[in-house]
Amino acid sequence: MSTGFYREVVESSAVAVVVVGADAVVRHHTEEVGRMMIGPNADLVGKLFPSLFTADTQTQVDACIRKATAADANVRTTVEATCALRKNDERSIEITAVNLLESADVAGIVLTIVDRTELHRALDLAEWQARFDSLTGLPNRRTLEEHGRKLFSGGHQGPALLALLDLDNFKGVNDFYGHQIGDQALRSVADRLTRTLGECGVVARVGGTVFGILLRDVSARKARILLEEAGRCIRMPLEGMDLELTATCGVVSSTAAKHWAGFLSRADSALLEAKLSKRGGIYFFRGDEPGWEERRNQERNALVEAEQKVAALESDVVRLEHETRNDRRTGLLNAAAFEEDLATHHSQAAQRGETYAIVLCDVDFFHRYNERYLYQPANQTLRRIADALKAACRAGDVVYRYGGEEMTVLLPRTSLPDASSLAERLRSAVAQLAIPHENRPDPTTVVTVSAGVAACNPGMGATTREVVDAANRALVVAKAAGRNRVESSD
């Protein structure tokens, strides 16, 4: 074999390979090496290989070649260096050199070159994401804890204070302005805290709306001044946003704890105290005062009791709202709910140009049913009828107990013929229950309903009162015509 063979193999390779002599001058190289070093179609033969790098990195490359030259044959020498191949183009280059000077066919140092730049950038990005908050750019909780643990491992001998600062009522900002404005506000707060406190320690976003500030070599008096200034900065109007923020802050000194976990826990306790006693202010941890823990527990119990009372009141409100719109016996919505929903639906139908309908149902001879079977069974029968009507309705139809033995059904986006067909289905569903009614004056011996149907196009000027009256008139006609039937009215 000849050096010409190896030259042809090297120069046709798709990887970045270059062969240099002991003098570091390029003998052969692949096209990929030329593209990486200079640009497409570059010819590097005859050039001193280290000279292809910037002055401050040439020494590293030259050392790699010298090390390979001094090594035994076929021994690999690898170096990874941050090299500037071109101005303002810093790359992480890995060079693996093999000494083949003694090979008659090669007679040179074979350098394999790999560009690790993108890999290092991806690793650096992953490391940044693990240590910093993506929204605000501040250090995250993990980074704050790393700084904090150094305080208790001998890394910092001076005094330190930890402040936990929480934005007040921030949920209302997100609910009213939206999360995009909320995120913008958080970034603005982060910038203001950094400008005010960044030179004195570490400002981090611990999570949500809570920021942690670790102040080193700062007295409690100076810390209060700095935190009060930070609070004033936060309260300043935010650019482009019509809102004003406040923050509550809890502070603890490192002398009050023996390790980072205790340090953070006491800062959290101070923040809780601040929220209970002086929201919007600054509260220093006082756990070393006599009776402090007992007072704190009493206040906490009082807070829990107050929250329970509020929850009970809210539950009562929900229950009362439910009772004002629901019929206890049938489980249906009641007449008040029907009047309210009908007015709302009438207005919406007018805006959309839609027709809706109602079906007014009345249980036939129900007074006689009460006389024969008494009120408790009668109530159970009404519940069965209500369930049958709901089961026969379409999705979106709503059944109400209108009064006594009358029930009404609100049918959105429904014409009169379709409403009449549905009313017939409702009538049939009740009849199929086959509930005995032996006190009727007619031949029928089961419970049945009569129904009156009316449709309404609000765009034609009809009112809710008129559609209800029309359904009522149709119901009267159904009863007069023999009951257990459906009649309709325009």
Secondary structure by P-SEA (a helix, b strand, c coil): ccaaaaaaaaaaccccccccccccccccccaaaaaacccccccccccccccccccccaaaaaaaaaaaaaccccbbbbbbbbcccccccccbbbbbbbcccccccccbbbbbbbbaaaaaaaaaaaaaaaccccccccccaaaaaaaaaaaaaccccccbbbbbbbbccaaaaaaaccaaaaaaaaaaaaaaaaacccccbbbbcccccbbbbbbccccaaaaaaaaaaaaaaaacccccccbbbbbbbbbbcccccccaaaaaaaaaaaaaaaaaccccccccccccccaaaaaaaaaaaaaaaaaaaaaaaaaaaaaaaaaaccccccccccaaaaaaaaaaaaaaaaaabbbbbbbbbbccaaaaaaaacccaaaaaaaaaaaaaaaaaccccbbbbcccccbbbbbbccccaaaaaaaaaaaaaaaaacccccccccccccccbbbbbbbbbcccccccaaaaaaaaaaaaaaaaaaccccccccc
